[in-house]
Amino acid sequence: MAQNINQAFRQLGRTEKAQFIEKNLEYASEWAIAEYVDTYFLGVAKHLSEETLMAMLHYKQEQSKSNETAGN
């Protein structure tokens, strides 16, 4: 059953996927949401406040600095 749902979801266009996700967001795992945001970041970003975007950027920069310091 889950495989059929995944296959049907993959066949949807971008708009249909976005509408489906918006309607069913409470059922999504953190991983699934992160994958969607990574793929469609600009579409998601337009709905975020500037403060949220700046906080995300700051966090990413701090994470990068931390990885560089640790030698990763």
N, C-alpha and C positions, 0 to 999 in steps of 0.2 A: 504493500500500500504506500509506504513512504517513498519508495522508488518511483512509483507512478506520479506522486505529487511533485517530486523533484524534477522529473522529466517534463511534466506539464509547465512547471515554473520556468524552466530553462527556455521553453518555447515562447514565453511571453515577451513582448517588447518592453523597452525601458519604462515607458509610462505605466503600463499595466503592472509591471513589477513594483514600481514605486507605490502605486495605489494599493496593491495587495499588502505590501509591507506596512504602510500607514494604517490600514484597517486591522492588521493582525500583529502589531508590534509587541503587545504584551506577551505573546507566545514565543517570541524569538529569544534565542540565547545571546549572551554577550558576544560570543564568537561570531554568530551570524550577523549581528548588527555591525560589528567591527569590519567584517568582510564587505558588507554593503557600503559602509562609509568609505572604506579604502577605495572601492571601485568607483563610487559616485560622489566623491568628496565635494566637488563644486556644487552639485545639486543639493547636497545636505547643508553645505556652508551658507548658502543664501538664506537659510532659515535660522541661523545662529546669530546671536548678538555679537557685536564687535568685541566686547569684553571676553566672551567665551572663546572666540577665535584667538585672541591675544593670549589667553591663558593656555590654550592648547599649544600654541607656537612656543611659548616660554617653557612649558613642560618638555616639549620635544627637544628644544635646545639644551636644557639641563640634562636630559637623558643622554644626548649625544656627548656632552662634555664629560659626564660620568663614565661613559663607555670608553672614551679616549684616555681618561685618567687610569682606568683599569686595564688598559692595553687591549681592549676588544676591538 
